[in-house]
Amino acid sequence: MKRALVTGHLGFVGRHMVPALEAEGWDVLGVDVQEGMDARDFFRMSGAHYDLVIHLAAVVGGRATIEGAPLSVAVDLAIDAEMFGWALRTRPGRVVYFSSSAAYPIEFQGRTSMVKLFESMIDLDNVRTPDLTYGWAKLTGEQLARYARAEGVPVTVLRPFSGYGEGQDLDYPWPSFIDRARRRADPFEIWGDGLQMRDWIHIDDIVGATLACINEGVDGPLNIGTGRATSFFQLKEMVCKTASYNPQVNLHLDAPIGVHRRVADTRALFDVYKPRIQLEDAVERALKKETNV
């Protein structure tokens, strides 16, 4: 049986990735600090070979952590360095490295920018400023991935955009909006002016795109998104309409909000995989499940 290692398997993406891999016949080992095993310690001690490694272990914690505790996110540099060093020793069949849309230069994501982010906007030979410590960590991870690939380790680099779905922590916008609608919160809280735009991609499509890349041996880097820009205010309107109520809005203009516009160019992705879940359908499904509206 094919052996797969998933780091961070108890995180949001990992909890969905593991059963999908098992359904495809993989024998999966998960490593997660929530079970008392720091991925860094695993990589230092293990000499085992795996046919596939999906590296999800990272400190993220939502926008408040990214902006409010940047040094806590910097540990991701050490986690990735240990993983790639281990990969050079053990030679897995393929490593899937989850980078992030945060690695893209912030100069393309301002209030006046209308461009979609396409993969070649990141030039590892001429790097530009990404989104804070988390972006720098992921950009460095992509550089390490390039070095590992040059040493003969197959590496797939993926750049997911704003992932969402059932079971996500309330530190993130989509589940928080669903929770407010479920509670019929009034006023409805929005961080920032509500005009900031994101490319919301359902967790099932993140997993589906990952499996497609594995099966086709795609190296990337590859965006995982929908190409659709949706503002926080539009998401609020969608959620409240589905929940059949019309609350007042309370904007928190001093809250951490990140860049203004972050939307994927999906042309390369669509050659491999096309997202299947519409944002409206996911909102309706979540609210029907939780509130029976």
C-alpha positions as CSV (number, residue, x, y, z in Angstrom):
1,M,0.0,0.0,0.0
2,K,1.2,3.5,-0.8
3,R,2.4,5.4,2.3
4,A,1.6,9.1,2.9
5,L,2.7,11.5,5.6
6,V,0.5,14.5,6.4
7,T,1.9,17.1,8.8
8,G,-0.5,19.2,10.6
9,H,-3.2,16.6,10.0
10,L,-5.5,17.9,12.8
11,G,-5.6,21.4,11.3
12,F,-8.4,22.6,9.1
13,V,-7.0,21.4,5.8
14,G,-5.5,18.3,7.3
15,R,-8.8,17.1,8.7
16,H,-10.2,17.1,5.2
17,M,-7.1,15.9,3.4
18,V,-6.5,12.7,5.4
19,P,-9.9,11.0,4.6
20,A,-9.7,12.0,1.0
21,L,-6.3,10.3,0.7
22,E,-7.5,7.2,2.5
23,A,-10.4,7.0,0.1
24,E,-7.9,6.9,-2.7
25,G,-6.0,4.0,-1.1
26,W,-3.3,5.7,0.8
27,D,-2.0,4.5,4.1
28,V,-1.7,7.8,6.0
29,L,0.4,8.8,9.0
30,G,-0.5,12.1,10.6
31,V,1.9,14.2,12.6
32,D,0.5,17.1,14.6
33,V,1.6,19.1,17.6
34,Q,-1.9,18.8,19.0
35,E,-1.1,15.1,19.6
36,G,2.2,16.0,21.3
37,M,4.5,15.5,18.3
38,D,6.1,18.6,16.9
39,A,6.8,18.2,13.2
40,R,10.3,19.5,13.8
41,D,11.0,16.7,16.2
42,F,9.6,14.1,13.8
43,F,11.8,15.3,11.0
44,R,14.9,15.1,13.2
45,M,14.2,11.6,14.4
46,S,12.5,9.8,11.5
47,G,14.4,8.1,8.7
48,A,11.3,6.5,7.1
49,H,10.5,6.7,3.5
50,Y,7.1,7.9,2.2
51,D,5.6,7.8,-1.2
52,L,3.9,11.1,-0.6
53,V,4.3,14.0,1.9
54,I,1.7,16.7,2.3
55,H,3.3,19.4,4.4
56,L,0.6,21.4,6.2
57,A,2.2,22.0,9.6
58,A,2.4,25.8,10.2
59,V,1.5,28.5,12.6
60,V,-1.2,30.7,11.1
61,G,-4.0,31.7,13.5
62,G,-5.9,34.2,11.3
63,R,-5.3,37.8,10.6
64,A,-5.1,38.9,14.2
65,T,-2.1,36.5,14.8
66,I,-0.4,37.4,11.5
67,E,-0.5,41.1,12.3
68,G,-0.5,41.0,16.1
69,A,2.1,38.3,16.8
70,P,4.4,38.1,13.8
71,L,7.2,36.4,15.7
72,S,5.0,33.5,16.6
73,V,4.4,32.9,12.9
74,A,8.2,33.0,12.2
75,V,8.5,29.4,13.6
76,D,7.2,28.3,10.2
77,L,10.7,29.0,8.8
78,A,12.1,26.4,11.1
79,I,9.4,23.8,10.4
80,D,9.9,24.1,6.7
81,A,13.7,24.0,6.9
82,E,13.5,20.8,9.0
83,M,11.0,19.2,6.5
84,F,13.1,19.9,3.4
85,G,16.3,18.7,5.1
86,W,14.5,15.5,6.1
87,A,13.2,15.1,2.5
88,L,16.7,15.3,1.1
89,R,17.7,12.5,3.5
90,T,14.7,10.2,3.0
91,R,13.8,10.9,-0.6
92,P,9.9,10.8,-0.6
93,G,8.2,10.1,-3.9
94,R,6.7,13.6,-3.9
95,V,6.4,16.5,-1.4
96,V,3.3,18.8,-1.6
97,Y,4.3,22.1,-0.1
98,F,1.4,24.4,0.9
99,S,2.6,27.9,0.3
100,S,0.0,30.7,0.4
101,S,-1.4,33.6,-1.5
102,A,0.3,35.7,1.2
103,A,3.5,35.1,-0.6
104,Y,2.5,37.5,-3.4
105,P,3.9,41.0,-3.5
106,I,1.6,43.4,-1.6
107,E,2.2,46.0,-4.2
108,F,-0.2,44.1,-6.5
109,Q,-2.9,44.0,-3.8
110,G,-3.6,47.6,-2.8
111,R,-6.8,49.6,-2.9
112,T,-6.3,50.8,-6.5
113,S,-5.2,47.4,-7.9
114,M,-7.6,45.5,-10.0
115,V,-5.2,42.7,-11.2
116,K,-5.5,39.0,-10.5
117,L,-2.5,37.4,-9.1
118,F,-0.8,35.0,-11.5
119,E,2.0,32.6,-10.6
120,S,4.9,34.3,-12.3
121,M,4.3,37.5,-10.2
122,I,6.6,35.7,-7.7
123,D,10.1,35.7,-9.0
124,L,12.4,33.8,-6.6
125,D,15.4,35.5,-8.2
126,N,13.9,39.0,-7.7
127,V,11.7,38.8,-4.6
128,R,9.3,41.6,-3.6
129,T,7.7,42.3,-0.3
130,P,5.0,39.7,0.6
131,D,2.4,39.9,3.3
132,L,4.2,40.2,6.7
133,T,6.1,37.4,8.4
134,Y,3.7,34.7,7.2
135,G,4.2,35.7,3.6
136,W,8.0,35.8,4.1
137,A,7.9,32.3,5.6
138,K,6.0,30.9,2.7
139,L,8.2,32.7,0.2
140,T,11.2,31.2,1.8
141,G,9.6,27.8,1.8
142,E,9.1,28.1,-2.0
143,Q,12.8,28.9,-2.3
144,L,13.6,25.8,-0.3
145,A,11.3,23.8,-2.5
146,R,13.2,24.9,-5.5
147,Y,16.5,23.9,-4.0
148,A,15.0,20.5,-3.0
149,R,13.7,20.0,-6.6
150,A,17.1,20.7,-7.9
151,E,18.5,18.0,-5.7
152,G,16.1,15.5,-7.2
153,V,13.1,15.6,-4.8
154,P,9.8,16.0,-6.7
155,V,8.0,19.0,-5.1
156,T,4.5,20.4,-5.8
157,V,4.1,24.0,-4.6
158,L,0.5,25.1,-4.1
159,R,-0.8,28.6,-3.3
160,P,-4.3,28.4,-1.8
161,F,-6.3,31.6,-1.5
162,S,-9.0,32.2,1.2
163,G,-9.9,28.7,2.1
164,Y,-13.2,28.2,4.0
165,G,-15.6,25.5,5.0
166,E,-17.3,23.5,7.7
167,G,-15.2,23.0,10.9
168,Q,-13.0,26.1,10.4
169,D,-11.9,28.0,13.5
170,L,-13.8,31.2,14.3
171,D,-10.5,33.2,13.9
172,Y,-11.3,33.2,10.2
173,P,-13.9,35.4,8.4
174,W,-16.2,32.9,6.7
175,P,-17.0,30.7,9.8
176,S,-17.4,33.9,11.9
177,F,-19.9,35.3,9.4
178,I,-21.8,32.1,9.4
179,D,-21.8,32.1,13.2
180,R,-23.1,35.6,13.4
181,A,-25.9,34.8,11.0
182,R,-26.8,31.6,13.0
183,R,-27.0,33.7,16.1
184,R,-28.8,36.5,14.2
185,A,-26.3,38.9,15.6
186,D,-27.4,42.6,15.4
187,P,-25.3,44.6,14.8
188,F,-23.3,42.4,12.4
189,E,-19.6,43.0,13.1
190,I,-17.2,43.5,10.1
191,W,-13.5,44.2,10.4
192,G,-12.4,47.1,8.3
193,D,-14.6,49.0,5.9
194,G,-16.0,45.8,4.4
195,L,-14.7,46.6,0.9
196,Q,-11.6,44.4,1.1
197,M,-11.9,41.5,-1.4
198,R,-10.9,37.9,-1.2
199,D,-11.1,34.8,-3.4
200,W,-13.0,32.3,-1.3
201,I,-12.2,28.7,-2.2
202,H,-14.0,25.8,-0.4
203,I,-12.0,23.3,1.4
204,D,-13.4,20.4,-0.7
205,D,-12.0,22.2,-3.8
206,I,-8.6,22.8,-2.1
207,V,-8.4,19.0,-1.4
208,G,-9.7,18.2,-4.9
209,A,-7.1,20.4,-6.6
210,T,-4.4,18.9,-4.4
211,L,-5.3,15.3,-5.4
212,A,-5.5,16.3,-9.0
213,C,-2.0,17.8,-8.9
214,I,-0.7,14.7,-7.1
215,N,-2.2,12.3,-9.7
216,E,-0.9,14.4,-12.6
217,G,2.5,15.1,-11.1
218,V,2.1,18.8,-11.3
219,D,5.1,20.7,-9.9
220,G,3.6,24.2,-9.8
221,P,3.7,26.7,-8.3
222,L,-0.1,26.7,-8.8
223,N,-2.8,29.0,-7.4
224,I,-5.8,27.3,-5.8
225,G,-8.7,29.7,-6.1
226,T,-11.8,30.5,-8.0
227,G,-10.8,33.8,-9.7
228,R,-13.9,35.5,-8.2
229,A,-13.6,38.6,-6.0
230,T,-16.0,38.9,-3.2
231,S,-15.9,41.7,-0.6
232,F,-16.5,41.2,3.1
233,F,-19.6,43.3,2.7
234,Q,-20.9,41.2,-0.1
235,L,-20.3,38.1,1.9
236,K,-22.2,39.6,4.8
237,E,-25.1,40.4,2.4
238,M,-25.1,36.8,1.1
239,V,-25.0,35.3,4.6
240,C,-27.8,37.6,6.0
241,K,-30.0,37.1,2.9
242,T,-29.7,33.3,3.3
243,A,-30.5,33.6,7.0
244,S,-33.5,35.9,6.2
245,Y,-32.6,38.9,8.4
246,N,-31.3,42.4,7.9
247,P,-29.1,43.6,10.8
248,Q,-27.3,46.8,11.3
249,V,-23.6,46.7,10.4
250,N,-20.8,47.7,12.9
251,L,-17.5,48.4,11.1
252,H,-14.3,48.0,13.1
253,L,-12.0,50.4,11.1
254,D,-9.1,49.9,13.4
255,A,-9.1,46.1,13.2
256,P,-6.4,44.1,11.3
257,I,-7.7,43.6,7.7
258,G,-4.7,42.7,5.6
259,V,-4.4,43.7,1.9
260,H,-7.3,45.2,0.0
261,R,-7.7,42.8,-2.9
262,R,-6.4,39.3,-3.2
263,V,-7.8,37.3,-6.1
264,A,-6.3,34.4,-8.1
265,D,-5.6,34.1,-11.8
266,T,-6.9,30.5,-12.3
267,R,-5.9,29.8,-15.9
268,A,-3.2,27.4,-14.9
269,L,-5.3,25.7,-12.2
270,F,-8.2,25.2,-14.7
271,D,-5.9,23.1,-16.8
272,V,-5.7,20.7,-13.9
273,Y,-8.9,21.2,-11.8
274,K,-12.0,23.3,-11.8
275,P,-13.6,24.3,-8.5
276,R,-17.0,22.8,-8.0
277,I,-18.5,24.6,-5.0
278,Q,-20.1,28.0,-5.4
279,L,-19.8,30.4,-2.4
280,E,-23.6,30.9,-2.3
281,D,-24.2,27.1,-2.1
282,A,-21.7,26.7,0.7
283,V,-23.4,29.5,2.7
284,E,-26.8,28.0,2.2
285,R,-25.6,24.5,3.1
286,A,-23.8,25.7,6.3
287,L,-26.8,27.7,7.5
288,K,-29.3,25.0,6.8
289,K,-27.2,22.6,8.6
290,E,-26.7,24.8,11.7
291,T,-29.9,26.8,11.8
292,N,-32.5,24.9,9.8
293,V,-33.4,28.2,7.9
